[in-house]
Amino acid sequence: MLNRAAQFLRPGTERKMSEIEASRGQLFAEPAISLETRGDGSMILRSRIEAKAPARSVGHWIRRWGASTPERVFLAERPRPGAAWSHLSYGEALQKTRAIGNWMLDRGLSEQRPLTVLSGNSIDHALVALAAMYVGVPVATISTAYSLMSGDHKTLKAMVHLLAPGAIYAADLESFGPALKAIEGTHDATILTSGPVPADASATIALKDLLALEPSSSAADVAQDAVRPDTIARLLFTSGSTGTPKAVINTHGMLTSNQEAKAAVWPFLEQEAPIIVDWLPWSHTFGANHNFNMVLRNGGSLYIDDGRPTTKLAAMTTANLKEVAPNLCFNVPRGYDMLVSAMREDADLRRQFFENVRLIFYSAAALPQNLWDAIDALSHQTIGCSTPMVSAWGSTETAPLATDCHFQAERSGNIGLPVPGVELKLLPNGPKLEVRIRGPNVTPGYWKQPELTESVFDEEGFYIIGDAMRFADPAAPEKGLFFDGRVAEDFKLSTGTFVNVGQLRVDGIAALDPVAQDIVLTGHDSDAVGFLIFPNMMACRRLAGLDNDVPARAVLDHPTVRVHVAKGLEALKRTGVGSSRYATRARLLDTPPSVDRGEITEKGHINQRAVLANRASEIALLNGNDPTAYVGLDLTVQT
């Protein structure tokens, strides 16, 4: 039976969903919620959908598929771009997980002596992480940016010191040598590597030597049998705007309950194993918990993408998509921006993508409406109807799924409804509805930070996430919720009007398309909003007709680029109502966001507060008297 959300679909989408559900089973569970209104004005929103009892541990999944479907492809990677895929089956994964797990137990790794991973996504990374979780040892994967892009490794040192790991995995000693050298003295861990080990390297072991050991399963399996839902599975770092990132505890119960909730609202996962091509880093909850665990829980196949949503690496992603033909697509808005450009130029990619992908999932940031419309138009052009586009919402502290849009929304930005087992508390906070979360997916706290842990839960045990929500239709709550910005990021103009940072950022990116890669808003206690723009340099060069060797500042100051921005500001003003809905000035930044300064995460999410704190000189130019330093609304009049 087609779910009732079909009544809101664009013509053509209902046909596609009907055909899919008739041939493959129901795509989404029908929305079913309860809404409790309290005397203090707060509301409790719950799902009425029932989920299955979760597995005891993540290790249960690898043991299940390793025994029942040992030949099925679990993971695949390319040793280098363009090379043939190397595959790991579920049976091989179980055998190697046990071997590495036995070594970890012998080395004394434990819940207090975790595994730390410095490297990016790979089969070997997956094996050491699974082995740790299999035997009850937490795994803490640290973003490669802190090892490979940092100048001083200060944050990496603080993370390793906090973790006190028993072992550290680095893919190779050449690339990660400077980082390993920098953290000497902060730990007493054994170094584990997939690369060659010099004869004089002390306390360093080659992973291949562990895999060559007799694959006895007894010790590892005994340890696995002792793992409980409250055993720590992962320690994931959040990128705070100041200080050392916090290590969020993710238990096995959080991760397994999250995937049962997902399967309950996406029932097709029970009939059709997911096949995905994915680059999203396992140092973040979207890639590690949502995507990797979805594949593992459902016996699917994950092809590790060696591409990224960057100018240099985007072509690798498109080549991988053409070759693998996944049935699900996960990405962040920046990735879809680049994918749209590629599909407009490549009919074979477009056909391969839309004929195989059952649904398109975006997260980490809102998908600008112009991108939503572009994807929808390409789908109609290719297969004659829309491909469902959905999103979800949560955080590292919620493993990450708290809400899921398990219906096709009318437009971009709908993050759906609470998933089974999760309660959302919505309470008035100024002009907004602040949201708080309670459920089996919520973290018990932060590693070795009890005071911080206590401060993020309210008197009823709801996690205080700091986000705001609004109903798509207050009269029909089953139509879902929209993210309404961070409570702490929103600010007032001198007029007393609140600026909705999250919504205006998305509207601004759409209005300035294709120039704005991302936007940070300014204007606290002033009379107007300003934009600091991280530009899409490739698009700006095309607009200006300038080559790659022309300096960034010269490209951004080109009259064609400036006029394009001015026209975008004017278009945004025409759609806005009041000074809080548009910007009067914009400054194009010629330096990218900094990892060391906490301005950006590995998956491309901009930290608004960190940028504002670090870019005082840019804000001064934006607000100054030199009209060449910014683009103003009046430029359209001048031209």
C-alpha positions as CSV (number, residue, x, y, z in Angstrom):
1,M,0.0,0.0,0.0
2,L,1.4,3.4,-1.0
3,N,2.0,5.6,2.1
4,R,-0.3,8.6,2.5
5,A,2.5,11.1,2.0
6,A,2.0,10.4,-1.7
7,Q,-0.9,12.9,-1.7
8,F,1.8,15.6,-1.3
9,L,4.0,14.5,-4.2
10,R,4.8,16.3,-7.4
11,P,3.1,14.7,-10.4
12,G,5.1,11.7,-11.5
13,T,6.7,10.9,-8.2
14,E,3.6,8.9,-7.0
15,R,3.9,6.8,-10.1
16,K,7.5,6.0,-9.5
17,M,6.9,5.2,-5.8
18,S,3.9,3.1,-6.7
19,E,5.9,1.1,-9.3
20,I,8.8,0.6,-6.9
21,E,6.6,-0.5,-4.0
22,A,4.6,-2.9,-6.3
23,S,7.8,-4.5,-7.5
24,R,10.0,-4.4,-4.5
25,G,7.9,-3.8,-1.4
26,Q,6.9,-0.7,0.5
27,L,9.5,2.0,0.4
28,F,8.5,3.9,3.6
29,A,6.5,3.2,6.6
30,E,3.3,5.3,6.9
31,P,3.8,8.2,9.3
32,A,2.1,7.6,12.6
33,I,2.7,9.9,15.6
34,S,1.3,11.0,18.9
35,L,1.5,14.6,20.1
36,E,1.1,15.4,23.8
37,T,0.6,19.1,24.8
38,R,1.5,20.1,28.3
39,G,0.3,22.9,30.5
40,D,3.6,24.8,30.3
41,G,3.3,25.1,26.5
42,S,5.7,22.3,25.7
43,M,4.9,19.3,23.5
44,I,6.1,15.7,23.4
45,L,6.2,14.2,19.9
46,R,6.5,10.4,19.5
47,S,6.3,7.8,16.8
48,R,3.7,5.1,17.0
49,I,5.6,2.8,14.7
50,E,7.0,-0.3,16.3
51,A,10.6,-1.3,15.8
52,K,12.1,-4.7,16.3
53,A,14.2,-5.4,19.4
54,P,17.8,-4.3,18.7
55,A,20.8,-6.6,18.6
56,R,22.9,-6.7,21.7
57,S,26.0,-5.4,19.9
58,V,27.4,-4.3,16.6
59,G,29.4,-7.6,16.6
60,H,26.2,-9.5,16.3
61,W,25.7,-8.2,12.8
62,I,29.2,-9.2,11.5
63,R,28.8,-12.6,13.1
64,R,25.3,-13.1,11.6
65,W,26.3,-12.2,8.0
66,G,29.7,-13.9,8.2
67,A,27.9,-17.1,9.0
68,S,24.8,-16.8,6.8
69,T,26.2,-15.1,3.7
70,P,30.0,-15.6,3.8
71,E,30.5,-15.0,0.1
72,R,28.6,-11.7,-0.2
73,V,30.6,-8.5,-0.7
74,F,30.7,-6.4,2.4
75,L,33.3,-3.8,1.5
76,A,35.2,-2.8,-1.6
77,E,37.9,-0.2,-2.3
78,R,40.3,0.8,-5.1
79,P,44.0,0.6,-4.2
80,R,44.4,3.7,-6.4
81,P,42.0,5.8,-8.6
82,G,40.9,3.9,-11.7
83,A,42.2,0.5,-10.5
84,A,40.0,-2.6,-10.2
85,W,38.0,-3.0,-7.0
86,S,39.4,-5.0,-4.1
87,H,36.6,-6.9,-2.3
88,L,36.1,-8.1,1.3
89,S,33.4,-10.7,1.9
90,Y,31.4,-11.0,5.1
91,G,33.1,-14.4,5.8
92,E,36.5,-12.9,5.3
93,A,35.6,-9.9,7.5
94,L,34.4,-12.1,10.3
95,Q,37.6,-14.2,10.2
96,K,39.9,-11.2,10.2
97,T,37.9,-9.4,12.8
98,R,38.4,-12.3,15.2
99,A,42.2,-12.4,14.4
100,I,42.7,-8.7,15.1
101,G,40.4,-8.9,18.1
102,N,42.5,-11.7,19.7
103,W,45.6,-9.5,19.3
104,M,43.9,-6.6,20.9
105,L,42.9,-8.7,23.9
106,D,46.5,-10.0,24.2
107,R,47.8,-6.4,24.1
108,G,45.6,-5.4,26.9
109,L,43.2,-3.1,25.1
110,S,40.0,-2.5,27.0
111,E,37.2,-0.1,27.6
112,Q,39.7,2.2,29.3
113,R,42.5,1.6,26.8
114,P,40.7,2.2,23.5
115,L,41.8,1.9,19.9
116,T,42.5,5.2,18.1
117,V,42.4,5.5,14.3
118,L,44.1,8.3,12.5
119,S,43.4,7.2,8.9
120,G,40.7,7.7,6.4
121,N,38.1,5.2,5.2
122,S,39.6,1.8,4.0
123,I,39.0,-1.9,4.4
124,D,41.8,-2.1,6.9
125,H,40.3,0.8,8.9
126,A,37.0,-1.1,8.9
127,L,38.6,-4.3,10.1
128,V,40.5,-2.8,13.0
129,A,37.5,-0.8,14.1
130,L,35.1,-3.8,13.9
131,A,37.7,-5.9,15.7
132,A,37.8,-3.4,18.6
133,M,34.0,-3.2,18.8
134,Y,33.7,-7.0,18.5
135,V,35.8,-7.6,21.7
136,G,34.3,-4.7,23.6
137,V,37.1,-2.1,23.0
138,P,35.9,1.4,22.0
139,V,37.2,2.8,18.7
140,A,38.0,6.5,18.4
141,T,38.5,7.6,14.8
142,I,40.0,11.0,14.5
143,S,39.4,13.2,11.4
144,T,42.4,12.9,9.1
145,A,42.4,16.7,8.9
146,Y,44.0,16.8,12.4
147,S,46.9,14.6,11.2
148,L,47.4,15.6,7.6
149,M,46.2,19.2,7.3
150,S,47.1,20.6,10.7
151,G,50.2,22.8,11.1
152,D,50.9,22.3,14.8
153,H,48.9,19.1,15.6
154,K,47.9,20.8,18.9
155,T,44.3,19.5,18.8
156,L,45.5,16.0,17.8
157,K,47.8,15.9,20.8
158,A,45.0,16.9,23.2
159,M,42.7,14.2,21.7
160,V,45.2,11.4,22.1
161,H,46.1,12.6,25.6
162,L,42.4,12.4,26.6
163,L,41.9,9.0,25.0
164,A,45.0,7.3,26.5
165,P,44.8,4.6,23.8
166,G,46.2,1.1,23.9
167,A,46.8,1.0,20.1
168,I,46.9,3.6,17.3
169,Y,46.2,2.6,13.7
170,A,47.8,4.7,10.9
171,A,47.4,3.5,7.3
172,D,51.1,4.2,6.6
173,L,54.1,5.6,8.4
174,E,55.0,8.0,5.6
175,S,51.9,10.1,5.4
176,F,51.1,9.9,9.1
177,G,54.7,10.1,10.2
178,P,54.6,13.8,11.2
179,A,51.4,13.3,13.2
180,L,52.8,10.2,15.0
181,K,56.0,12.2,15.7
182,A,54.0,15.1,17.1
183,I,52.0,12.9,19.6
184,E,55.1,11.1,21.0
185,G,55.0,11.5,24.7
186,T,51.2,11.8,24.9
187,H,50.6,8.0,24.9
188,D,52.2,4.6,25.4
189,A,50.2,2.8,22.6
190,T,51.4,0.3,20.1
191,I,51.3,1.6,16.5
192,L,49.5,-0.6,14.0
193,T,49.9,0.1,10.3
194,S,49.0,-1.3,6.9
195,G,52.3,0.0,5.4
196,P,55.8,-1.2,5.6
197,V,57.5,-1.2,9.0
198,P,61.1,-0.1,9.2
199,A,63.4,-2.5,11.1
200,D,64.2,0.2,13.7
201,A,60.6,1.1,14.3
202,S,59.8,0.3,17.9
203,A,56.3,-0.5,19.3
204,T,55.1,-0.7,15.6
205,I,53.3,-3.8,14.1
206,A,52.2,-4.5,10.5
207,L,48.5,-5.3,10.2
208,K,49.3,-8.1,7.7
209,D,51.3,-9.9,10.4
210,L,48.2,-10.0,12.6
211,L,46.1,-11.3,9.7
212,A,48.6,-14.1,9.1
213,L,48.1,-15.5,12.6
214,E,46.1,-18.6,13.2
215,P,42.4,-17.4,13.1
216,S,41.4,-18.8,16.4
217,S,38.1,-17.4,17.4
218,S,37.8,-18.5,21.0
219,A,39.1,-15.5,22.9
220,A,37.4,-13.0,20.6
221,D,34.1,-14.8,20.6
222,V,34.1,-15.1,24.4
223,A,34.7,-11.3,24.6
224,Q,32.0,-10.7,22.1
225,D,29.5,-12.7,24.1
226,A,30.3,-10.4,27.1
227,V,29.5,-7.2,25.1
228,R,26.3,-5.5,26.3
229,P,24.2,-2.7,25.0
230,D,25.8,-0.3,27.5
231,T,29.3,-1.2,26.4
232,I,31.1,1.6,24.6
233,A,31.4,1.0,20.9
234,R,32.7,4.4,19.6
235,L,34.1,7.6,20.9
236,L,33.4,10.3,18.3
237,F,34.7,13.8,18.5
238,T,32.6,16.8,17.9
239,S,34.1,19.9,16.5
240,G,33.4,22.6,19.1
241,S,34.0,26.3,18.2
242,T,36.5,26.7,21.0
243,G,38.8,24.4,23.0
244,T,39.5,20.7,22.4
245,P,36.7,18.7,20.7
246,K,34.6,16.6,23.0
247,A,34.6,12.8,22.8
248,V,31.0,11.6,22.7
249,I,30.3,8.1,24.0
250,N,28.4,5.9,21.6
251,T,27.3,2.6,23.1
252,H,26.4,-0.6,21.2
253,G,22.8,-0.1,22.3
254,M,22.7,3.4,20.8
255,L,24.0,2.1,17.5
256,T,21.8,-1.0,17.2
257,S,18.6,0.7,18.3
258,N,19.3,3.4,15.8
259,Q,19.4,0.9,12.9
260,E,16.3,-0.9,14.1
261,A,14.5,2.4,14.1
262,K,15.8,3.1,10.6
263,A,14.6,-0.3,9.3
264,A,11.2,0.3,10.8
265,V,10.7,3.5,8.8
266,W,12.5,2.2,5.7
267,P,11.0,-1.3,5.4
268,F,12.5,-1.9,2.0
269,L,15.8,-2.5,3.7
270,E,14.5,-5.8,4.9
271,Q,13.9,-6.9,1.3
272,E,16.7,-5.3,-0.6
273,A,20.2,-5.1,0.8
274,P,21.7,-1.6,0.4
275,I,24.4,-1.0,-2.1
276,I,26.2,2.4,-1.6
277,V,29.1,4.3,-2.9
278,D,30.2,6.4,0.0
279,W,33.0,8.8,0.9
280,L,31.6,10.2,4.2
281,P,34.3,9.9,6.8
282,W,34.1,7.4,9.6
283,S,35.4,10.0,12.0
284,H,31.8,11.5,11.8
285,T,28.5,10.0,12.8
286,F,26.9,10.3,9.4
287,G,29.5,8.1,7.7
288,A,30.4,5.8,10.6
289,N,27.0,5.2,12.3
290,H,24.3,6.0,9.8
291,N,25.7,4.7,6.6
292,F,28.3,2.1,7.6
293,N,26.0,0.5,10.2
294,M,23.0,0.6,7.8
295,V,25.0,-1.6,5.4
296,L,26.3,-3.9,8.1
297,R,22.9,-4.3,9.8
298,N,21.2,-5.2,6.5
299,G,23.9,-7.3,4.9
300,G,24.6,-4.8,2.2
301,S,27.7,-3.7,0.3
302,L,29.7,-0.5,0.8
303,Y,32.0,0.7,-2.0
304,I,34.5,3.1,-0.4
305,D,34.6,6.2,-2.6
306,D,38.0,7.6,-3.2
307,G,36.4,10.9,-4.3
308,R,35.3,13.9,-2.4
309,P,33.1,16.9,-3.1
310,T,36.1,19.0,-4.1
311,T,37.1,20.3,-7.5
312,K,40.0,17.9,-7.7
313,L,38.3,14.7,-6.5
314,A,34.6,15.0,-7.6
315,A,35.3,13.2,-10.9
316,M,36.4,10.1,-8.9
317,T,33.0,10.0,-7.2
318,T,31.1,10.2,-10.6
319,A,33.3,7.4,-12.1
320,N,32.6,5.2,-9.1
321,L,28.8,5.9,-9.3
322,K,28.8,4.9,-12.9
323,E,30.6,1.7,-12.3
324,V,28.9,0.5,-9.2
325,A,25.3,1.7,-9.8
326,P,24.2,1.9,-6.1
327,N,20.6,1.6,-5.1
328,L,20.9,4.4,-2.4
329,C,22.7,7.7,-2.5
330,F,24.0,9.5,0.6
331,N,25.7,12.9,0.4
332,V,26.0,16.4,1.8
333,P,24.7,19.4,-0.2
334,R,28.1,20.3,-1.5
335,G,28.4,16.8,-2.9
336,Y,25.1,17.1,-4.7
337,D,26.0,20.5,-6.1
338,M,29.0,18.9,-7.8
339,L,27.0,15.8,-8.8
340,V,24.4,17.9,-10.5
341,S,27.0,19.7,-12.6
342,A,28.5,16.3,-13.6
343,M,25.1,14.8,-14.6
344,R,24.3,17.8,-16.7
345,E,27.4,17.0,-18.8
346,D,27.2,13.2,-18.7
347,A,24.1,11.5,-20.0
348,D,25.4,8.0,-19.1
349,L,26.0,9.0,-15.5
350,R,22.6,10.6,-15.3
351,R,20.9,7.5,-16.7
352,Q,22.9,5.1,-14.5
353,F,22.2,7.1,-11.4
354,F,18.4,7.6,-11.8
355,E,17.6,4.2,-13.1
356,N,19.2,2.5,-10.1
357,V,18.9,4.8,-7.1
358,R,15.8,4.2,-5.1
359,L,16.1,7.4,-3.1
360,I,18.4,10.3,-2.5
361,F,19.3,11.2,1.0
362,Y,20.9,14.5,2.0
363,S,22.1,15.5,5.5
364,A,24.7,17.4,7.5
365,A,23.2,20.7,6.2
366,A,20.0,21.7,4.5
367,L,19.8,21.2,0.8
368,P,19.3,24.6,-0.9
369,Q,16.0,24.6,-2.9
370,N,17.8,25.4,-6.1
371,L,19.7,22.1,-5.8
372,W,16.5,20.2,-4.9
373,D,14.8,21.6,-8.0
374,A,17.8,20.8,-10.2
375,I,18.0,17.1,-9.1
376,D,14.2,16.8,-9.6
377,A,14.4,18.3,-13.1
378,L,17.3,15.9,-14.0
379,S,15.3,12.9,-12.7
380,H,12.2,13.9,-14.8
381,Q,14.5,14.4,-17.8
382,T,16.0,11.0,-17.4
383,I,13.3,8.6,-16.2
384,G,10.1,10.7,-16.6
385,C,9.4,11.2,-12.9
386,S,10.8,12.3,-9.6
387,T,13.2,10.3,-7.5
388,P,12.3,10.5,-3.8
389,M,14.6,12.9,-1.9
390,V,14.6,12.7,1.9
391,S,16.6,13.8,4.9
392,A,16.9,13.2,8.6
393,W,18.2,15.0,11.7
394,G,20.3,14.2,14.7
395,S,23.8,14.6,16.1
396,T,26.8,12.7,17.2
397,E,25.1,12.5,20.6
398,T,22.1,10.7,19.1
399,A,24.0,8.1,17.0
400,P,22.8,10.0,14.9
401,L,19.2,9.3,13.9
402,A,16.6,11.2,15.9
403,T,14.1,12.1,13.1
404,D,13.6,10.7,9.7
405,C,11.7,12.0,6.7
406,H,10.1,8.7,5.7
407,F,7.8,10.3,3.2
408,Q,8.4,12.5,0.2
409,A,8.2,16.1,1.3
410,E,6.9,18.9,-0.9
411,R,10.2,20.8,-0.8
412,S,13.7,20.7,0.6
413,G,14.4,21.0,4.3
414,N,11.8,18.7,5.9
415,I,13.7,16.5,8.4
416,G,10.6,14.3,9.1
417,L,9.3,12.9,12.4
418,P,10.8,11.2,15.5
419,V,11.9,7.6,14.7
420,P,10.5,4.7,16.8
421,G,11.7,4.9,20.4
422,V,12.7,8.5,20.3
423,E,10.8,11.3,22.1
424,L,11.1,15.0,21.1
425,K,10.3,17.7,23.6
426,L,9.4,21.0,21.9
427,L,9.3,23.9,24.2
428,P,8.9,27.7,23.6
429,N,12.2,29.6,23.6
430,G,11.7,33.2,22.5
431,P,10.1,33.2,19.0
432,K,11.1,29.5,18.4
433,L,10.4,26.0,19.5
434,E,13.5,24.5,21.1
435,V,13.9,20.7,20.7
436,R,15.3,18.2,23.2
437,I,15.7,14.4,22.7
438,R,15.2,11.3,24.9
439,G,15.6,7.7,23.8
440,P,17.8,4.6,23.5
441,N,19.9,6.4,20.9
442,V,21.0,9.2,23.2
443,T,24.6,9.2,24.6
444,P,25.2,8.6,28.3
445,G,27.7,11.5,28.1
446,Y,31.2,12.7,27.3
447,W,34.4,10.7,27.8
448,K,36.0,11.7,31.1
449,Q,33.9,14.9,31.4
450,P,31.2,14.3,34.0
451,E,30.4,18.0,34.6
452,L,29.9,18.6,30.9
453,T,27.7,15.5,30.8
454,E,25.5,16.7,33.6
455,S,25.0,20.1,32.0
456,V,23.5,18.8,28.7
457,F,20.5,16.9,30.2
458,D,17.4,18.6,31.6
459,E,15.5,17.5,34.7
460,E,13.5,14.9,32.7
461,G,16.6,13.3,31.1
462,F,16.2,15.0,27.7
463,Y,19.4,15.8,25.8
464,I,19.6,19.6,25.3
465,I,20.9,19.7,21.7
466,G,20.5,23.5,21.2
467,D,18.4,23.3,18.0
468,A,15.0,24.7,17.1
469,M,12.3,23.2,15.0
470,R,9.0,24.3,13.4
471,F,6.2,22.2,12.0
472,A,5.7,22.0,8.2
473,D,2.0,22.5,9.1
474,P,1.1,23.1,12.7
475,A,-2.4,21.8,12.0
476,A,-1.0,18.5,10.6
477,P,2.1,17.5,12.6
478,E,2.4,14.3,10.6
479,K,3.7,16.3,7.7
480,G,7.0,16.7,9.5
481,L,9.4,19.2,11.0
482,F,11.8,21.7,9.6
483,F,15.1,22.6,11.3
484,D,14.8,26.2,12.5
485,G,18.4,27.0,13.3
486,R,20.6,26.8,16.3
487,V,19.2,28.6,19.3
488,A,22.6,30.0,20.2
489,E,23.4,31.1,16.6
490,D,20.4,33.2,15.9
491,F,20.8,36.9,16.8
492,K,18.9,40.1,17.0
493,L,19.3,43.2,14.8
494,S,19.2,46.6,16.5
495,T,15.5,46.7,15.5
496,G,14.9,43.9,17.9
497,T,14.1,41.5,15.0
498,F,15.5,37.9,15.2
499,V,17.5,36.6,12.3
500,N,17.0,32.9,11.5
501,V,20.6,32.1,10.6
502,G,19.9,28.6,9.4
503,Q,17.1,29.5,7.0
504,L,18.7,32.7,5.7
505,R,22.0,30.9,5.0
506,V,20.2,28.3,2.8
507,D,18.2,31.1,1.0
508,G,21.4,33.1,0.5
509,I,23.2,30.1,-1.1
510,A,20.3,29.6,-3.5
511,A,20.0,33.3,-4.4
512,L,23.8,33.6,-5.1
513,D,24.0,30.3,-7.0
514,P,26.6,29.2,-8.2
515,V,29.0,31.7,-6.5
516,A,28.4,30.8,-2.9
517,Q,29.7,27.5,-1.6
518,D,28.7,28.5,1.9
519,I,27.7,31.6,3.9
520,V,28.3,32.9,7.4
521,L,25.9,35.6,8.6
522,T,27.0,38.8,10.4
523,G,25.0,41.6,12.0
524,H,24.5,41.0,15.7
525,D,23.0,44.2,17.2
526,S,23.5,46.1,14.0
527,D,20.8,47.3,11.6
528,A,21.4,44.9,8.8
529,V,22.6,41.4,8.0
530,G,25.8,40.8,6.1
531,F,27.2,37.7,4.3
532,L,30.7,36.3,4.6
533,I,30.9,34.1,1.5
534,F,33.1,31.1,1.0
535,P,33.0,31.0,-2.8
536,N,32.9,28.3,-5.3
537,M,36.1,29.3,-7.0
538,M,35.6,27.1,-10.0
539,A,32.2,28.7,-10.7
540,C,33.7,32.2,-10.1
541,R,36.5,31.6,-12.6
542,R,33.9,30.5,-15.2
543,L,31.9,33.6,-14.6
544,A,34.9,35.8,-14.9
545,G,36.4,33.9,-17.8
546,L,39.8,33.6,-15.9
547,D,42.3,30.8,-15.8
548,N,43.3,28.8,-12.8
549,D,46.6,30.6,-12.4
550,V,44.8,34.0,-11.7
551,P,45.0,34.7,-7.9
552,A,41.8,34.2,-6.0
553,R,41.4,37.8,-5.0
554,A,41.6,39.0,-8.6
555,V,38.9,36.5,-9.5
556,L,36.6,37.5,-6.7
557,D,37.0,41.2,-7.5
558,H,36.2,40.7,-11.1
559,P,33.2,43.0,-12.2
560,T,31.2,40.0,-13.5
561,V,31.4,38.1,-10.2
562,R,30.6,41.2,-8.2
563,V,27.6,42.1,-10.3
564,H,26.4,38.4,-10.1
565,V,26.5,38.7,-6.3
566,A,24.8,42.0,-6.2
567,K,21.9,40.7,-8.4
568,G,21.6,37.7,-6.0
569,L,21.4,40.0,-3.0
570,E,18.7,42.0,-4.8
571,A,16.8,38.8,-5.7
572,L,16.9,37.7,-2.1
573,K,15.6,41.1,-0.9
574,R,12.7,40.8,-3.2
575,T,11.7,37.5,-1.7
576,G,12.2,38.6,1.9
577,V,9.9,40.4,4.2
578,G,11.8,42.7,6.6
579,S,15.5,43.4,7.2
580,S,16.1,40.0,8.9
581,R,15.3,38.1,5.7
582,Y,18.1,39.4,3.4
583,A,21.6,40.8,3.5
584,T,22.6,44.3,2.4
585,R,26.3,43.6,1.9
586,A,28.5,40.5,1.1
587,R,32.2,39.9,1.2
588,L,33.8,37.2,-0.8
589,L,36.6,35.5,1.2
590,D,39.8,34.5,-0.6
591,T,41.0,32.1,2.0
592,P,39.2,28.8,2.7
593,P,37.8,27.7,6.1
594,S,40.5,26.5,8.4
595,V,40.5,23.1,10.1
596,D,43.1,24.1,12.7
597,R,40.9,27.0,13.7
598,G,37.8,24.9,14.0
599,E,36.0,26.6,11.0
600,I,35.1,23.5,9.1
601,T,34.6,19.8,9.6
602,E,35.8,17.0,7.4
603,K,32.4,16.6,5.8
604,G,32.3,20.3,4.9
605,H,30.1,21.7,7.6
606,I,30.9,25.4,8.5
607,N,31.1,26.4,12.1
608,Q,29.4,29.8,12.2
609,R,30.7,30.9,15.6
610,A,34.3,29.9,14.9
611,V,34.4,31.8,11.6
612,L,33.0,34.9,13.2
613,A,35.5,34.7,16.1
614,N,38.5,34.2,13.7
615,R,37.6,36.7,10.9
616,A,37.3,40.0,12.6
617,S,39.4,41.7,9.9
618,E,37.1,40.4,7.2
619,I,34.0,41.6,9.1
620,A,35.6,45.0,9.4
621,L,36.1,45.2,5.7
622,L,32.5,44.0,5.2
623,N,31.2,46.8,7.4
624,G,33.8,49.5,6.4
625,N,33.7,52.4,4.0
626,D,35.7,51.0,1.1
627,P,33.1,49.9,-1.5
628,T,35.6,47.7,-3.3
629,A,35.9,45.5,-0.2
630,Y,32.3,44.3,-0.3
631,V,29.4,43.9,-2.6
632,G,26.3,46.0,-1.8
633,L,22.8,46.1,-3.0
634,D,23.4,49.4,-4.6
635,L,25.9,47.9,-7.1
636,T,23.0,46.8,-9.3
637,V,22.0,50.4,-9.6
638,Q,25.5,51.5,-10.5
639,T,25.8,48.9,-13.2
